[in-house]
Amino acid sequence: MARGDRRVQGLARVAVVVRAGAAPMWWFGVLAAGVGVLPPGVTGRRIGVMAGAALFIVAAAAVSYTRRGRYTALARGAARAGKHDVLQDRAVSTRNWRRAHRWWLVLAFALALAASFAVPAAGGMLLAGAGTGLRLKAAWLGRRERADDALLWIRVDWLDKRHGAPAGKPVKGYRSTGIAAGDATPGGARRRSDVFA
């Protein structure tokens, strides 16, 4: 378990890794839905948009709630990060995830556009719903971090080859730091300094 492993490790914020795909999925989805509503498709625009709205809600809920029990179990057993452990910047974690998933995102966008010729806008709204679900999951993690007054981190070498899956099988535990550590707020958003302070 991570509690007994005190070697120096690079650590990435769990919420940042979860949140990394939210923005590109949302924007690709919105773009695909906007372009996809132009052709009438097989079902017609009205049915396509209604089906897309349903898919958006289902995707957002499914992505948001998937594996919450696993995240909770890992958070409950989080060990305190050592003073020599290296905290990875938010920008680095986000960039690593997006670079590793760039072709997957392009493929998802292309499939969403292609689906529009059958059901207008539905594919794009499904993709946007998945992005929204990731944002909701990161926000849920942020609420947990605030409640526990501790930020959750994962060893970088326990992430998968695409720098994702922060609750995957190889993950044996999380590490924790104080709420002010790193450059991201609870939930993984960029920490903004108060220029008026």
C-alpha positions as CSV (number, residue, x, y, z in Angstrom):
1,M,0.0,0.0,0.0
2,A,1.0,3.6,-0.5
3,R,1.0,4.2,3.2
4,G,4.2,2.2,3.6
5,D,5.9,3.3,0.4
6,R,7.9,6.4,1.3
7,R,10.1,6.6,-1.8
8,V,10.3,10.0,-3.6
9,Q,7.7,10.1,-6.3
10,G,6.2,12.6,-8.8
11,L,2.6,13.2,-7.8
12,A,-0.3,14.5,-10.0
13,R,-3.6,15.9,-8.6
14,V,-6.4,13.4,-9.0
15,A,-9.0,16.1,-9.7
16,V,-6.8,17.7,-12.4
17,V,-6.4,14.4,-14.2
18,V,-10.2,13.8,-14.1
19,R,-10.9,17.3,-15.3
20,A,-8.3,17.4,-18.1
21,G,-10.7,16.0,-20.7
22,A,-13.7,18.1,-19.7
23,A,-13.0,21.2,-21.7
24,P,-12.0,19.6,-25.0
25,M,-14.9,17.1,-24.9
26,W,-17.3,20.0,-24.2
27,W,-16.1,22.2,-27.0
28,F,-15.7,19.5,-29.6
29,G,-19.2,18.3,-28.6
30,V,-20.7,21.8,-28.9
31,L,-19.0,22.3,-32.3
32,A,-20.1,19.0,-33.6
33,A,-23.7,19.6,-32.4
34,G,-23.7,23.1,-34.0
35,V,-22.5,21.8,-37.3
36,G,-24.5,18.6,-37.0
37,V,-27.8,20.4,-36.7
38,L,-27.5,21.7,-40.2
39,P,-28.3,18.5,-42.2
40,P,-31.9,17.3,-41.6
41,G,-30.7,13.7,-41.2
42,V,-32.8,10.6,-41.2
43,T,-34.9,11.5,-38.1
44,G,-35.2,15.3,-38.7
45,R,-33.8,18.1,-36.6
46,R,-36.4,18.2,-33.9
47,I,-36.1,14.5,-33.0
48,G,-32.3,14.7,-33.3
49,V,-32.1,17.5,-30.9
50,M,-34.5,15.9,-28.4
51,A,-32.5,12.6,-28.6
52,G,-29.3,14.6,-28.2
53,A,-30.6,16.2,-25.1
54,A,-31.5,12.9,-23.6
55,L,-28.0,11.5,-24.5
56,F,-26.4,14.6,-23.0
57,I,-28.1,14.0,-19.6
58,V,-27.4,10.2,-19.6
59,A,-23.7,10.7,-20.6
60,A,-23.2,13.4,-18.0
61,A,-24.8,11.3,-15.2
62,A,-23.0,8.1,-16.2
63,V,-19.5,9.7,-16.4
64,S,-20.0,11.7,-13.3
65,Y,-21.1,8.7,-11.1
66,T,-18.8,6.0,-12.6
67,R,-16.3,4.5,-10.0
68,R,-17.2,7.0,-7.3
69,G,-16.9,4.1,-4.8
70,R,-13.4,3.4,-5.9
71,Y,-12.4,7.1,-5.6
72,T,-13.9,7.2,-2.1
73,A,-12.0,4.0,-1.0
74,L,-8.7,5.3,-2.3
75,A,-9.2,8.7,-0.7
76,R,-10.1,7.2,2.6
77,G,-6.7,5.4,2.7
78,A,-4.6,8.3,1.4
79,A,-1.2,8.5,3.0
80,R,0.5,11.9,3.7
81,A,2.8,13.0,0.9
82,G,6.5,13.1,1.9
83,K,8.4,16.3,2.0
84,H,10.6,15.2,-0.9
85,D,7.7,14.1,-3.2
86,V,7.4,16.3,-6.3
87,L,4.1,17.9,-6.9
88,Q,3.3,18.1,-10.7
89,D,2.0,21.4,-12.0
90,R,-1.6,21.5,-13.1
91,A,-0.6,22.6,-16.6
92,V,1.7,19.6,-17.0
93,S,-0.9,17.1,-15.9
94,T,-3.5,18.6,-18.2
95,R,-1.1,18.8,-21.2
96,N,0.0,15.2,-20.7
97,W,-3.6,13.9,-20.7
98,R,-4.6,16.0,-23.7
99,R,-1.6,15.1,-25.8
100,A,-2.1,11.4,-25.1
101,H,-5.8,11.6,-26.0
102,R,-5.6,14.1,-29.0
103,W,-6.3,11.5,-31.7
104,W,-9.1,9.9,-29.6
105,L,-10.7,13.4,-29.3
106,V,-10.4,14.0,-33.0
107,L,-11.9,10.6,-33.8
108,A,-14.8,11.2,-31.3
109,F,-15.4,14.6,-33.0
110,A,-15.5,13.0,-36.5
111,L,-17.9,10.2,-35.3
112,A,-20.2,12.8,-33.7
113,L,-20.3,14.7,-37.0
114,A,-20.9,11.6,-39.0
115,A,-23.7,10.6,-36.7
116,S,-25.4,13.9,-37.5
117,F,-26.4,12.6,-41.0
118,A,-28.6,10.1,-39.2
119,V,-29.6,11.9,-36.0
120,P,-28.8,15.6,-36.2
121,A,-26.8,17.1,-33.3
122,A,-27.1,13.9,-31.1
123,G,-23.5,12.8,-31.4
124,G,-22.1,16.2,-30.5
125,M,-24.5,16.5,-27.5
126,L,-23.4,13.0,-26.3
127,L,-19.7,14.1,-26.5
128,A,-20.5,17.4,-24.7
129,G,-22.4,15.4,-22.0
130,A,-19.3,13.3,-21.4
131,G,-17.2,16.4,-20.9
132,T,-19.8,17.8,-18.5
133,G,-19.7,14.5,-16.6
134,L,-16.0,14.8,-16.1
135,R,-16.4,18.4,-14.8
136,L,-19.1,17.2,-12.4
137,K,-16.9,14.4,-11.1
138,A,-14.0,16.8,-10.6
139,A,-16.3,19.1,-8.7
140,W,-17.5,16.2,-6.5
141,L,-13.8,15.4,-5.7
142,G,-13.3,19.1,-4.9
143,R,-16.2,19.1,-2.4
144,R,-14.6,16.0,-0.8
145,E,-11.2,17.7,-0.6
146,R,-12.7,20.7,1.0
147,A,-14.6,18.6,3.5
148,D,-11.5,16.6,4.4
149,D,-9.3,19.7,4.2
150,A,-6.8,17.8,2.1
151,L,-5.9,17.6,-1.6
152,L,-5.7,14.2,-3.2
153,W,-2.7,13.2,-5.3
154,I,-1.7,10.1,-7.3
155,R,1.7,8.8,-8.2
156,V,2.4,9.6,-11.8
157,D,3.7,6.1,-12.6
158,W,0.4,4.6,-11.5
159,L,-1.5,6.5,-14.2
160,D,-2.1,4.6,-17.4
161,K,0.0,5.0,-20.6
162,R,-2.3,7.9,-21.7
163,H,-1.8,9.7,-18.4
164,G,-5.3,9.0,-17.2
165,A,-7.4,6.4,-15.2
166,P,-6.6,7.9,-11.7
167,A,-8.8,5.2,-10.2
168,G,-7.6,2.3,-12.3
169,K,-6.4,-1.1,-11.2
170,P,-2.7,-0.2,-10.9
171,V,-3.6,2.5,-8.4
172,K,-2.9,1.2,-4.9
173,G,-3.7,4.4,-3.0
174,Y,-3.6,8.2,-3.0
175,R,-1.4,10.7,-1.2
176,S,-2.7,13.8,0.5
177,T,-1.4,17.3,1.2
178,G,-2.7,20.4,2.8
179,I,-5.4,22.4,1.0
180,A,-2.9,25.1,-0.1
181,A,-0.4,22.8,-1.8
182,G,0.2,23.0,-5.6
183,D,-1.3,25.4,-8.2
184,A,-4.8,24.0,-8.4
185,T,-7.8,24.5,-6.1
186,P,-10.0,21.7,-4.8
187,G,-11.7,20.2,-7.8
188,G,-8.7,20.9,-10.1
189,A,-9.4,24.4,-11.3
190,R,-6.5,26.8,-11.7
191,R,-5.6,28.6,-8.5
192,R,-5.9,32.3,-9.0
193,S,-3.9,34.8,-6.8
194,D,-5.9,37.7,-5.5
195,V,-4.3,40.7,-7.1
196,F,-6.3,43.1,-4.9
197,A,-5.0,41.6,-1.6
